[in-house]
């Protein structure tokens, strides 16, 4: 039985082949399929919409330029995540200390269904979690983002980060321990 | 001896309790330390998971894909990978530079060995006709071997030589300069002056 993920991977490869043959529409379709995940990844690293959308665009431009280098040893999605994580980590390194990641003022939180004080508490807790994740060492931070927010399996995270599964698990475990300490302090 | 859960087992207990063996599950039930650790990290994980990325406006996605489409319009697909020549050229240039530099070193050493080899007075056999050989060409401009070296070196970029890992160690240049003869030093000075003038220094 062909799973949905496997079918998506096959479809992606067909689109990659078409894009390599010069079909811009095929690449546009790849963008439409993956833009949400790439944007969310970038948002987790930047903490605001403007930077996240700029960074996500950069990820797709790099993917486009490097498409011929996609070796098909992994899925297109994994390959795209790898580019995304590299772009984000480079960005984080170049902006180290210049910005605290948290809830941006323009975040739309739908508070219609909950009481104002509950919504406020939720926002505060979210800001604390994001600030704590932002203070993790780069590989731990990437492991948390990919595991917790993108729900990727450890072996795929290992592929994305160029590490072993054991190293990813160790990073994730230490990240949870560090998050616990950071959240206790806040 | 108490055999606590390993890091991997703790992680499995946090994320997927069904994956740990019955024996380890029993330990977890009985061991307060392990259970406390699993519970606290599970709480951290749940708290982290509760945070969601705010969803942008539905219009954003169309706008975003159009923006990317526009941005890649001027880009050539796989610009860095499709052409085989740039990928091959760089290593080739490096190897060529390395090979040429090696040849230069070899030729220079041989040239110095032949031109400046210690000369011993020839003792001609008493009845032989003494014929004087032409002295070795010490004039660098007239030396064909040096001309070959110079012609080859003109086509080598220093960046390529440097990329090939051919660099002088500290003090090496001074050492070589001290070994030069007066003629060589004056030729070196002439070449340096010529190069400085060419670069407008």
Interface residues (C-beta under 8 A of the other chain):
Chain A: X19 X20 X22 X24 X27 X28 X31 X32 X35 X36 X39 X40 X43 X44 X49 X53 X56 X57 X60 X61 X64 X65 X66 X67 X68 X69 X107 X108 X109 X122 X125 X126 X129 X130 X133 X144 X148 X149 X166 X169 X170 X172 X173 X176 X177 X179 X180 X183
Chain B: X7 X8 X10 X11 X14 X40 X41 X44 X45 X47 X48 X49 X50 X51 X52 X53 X54 X55 X56 X60 X61 X64 X65 X67 X68 X69 X71 X72 X73 X75 X76 X77 X78 X79 X80 X81 X82
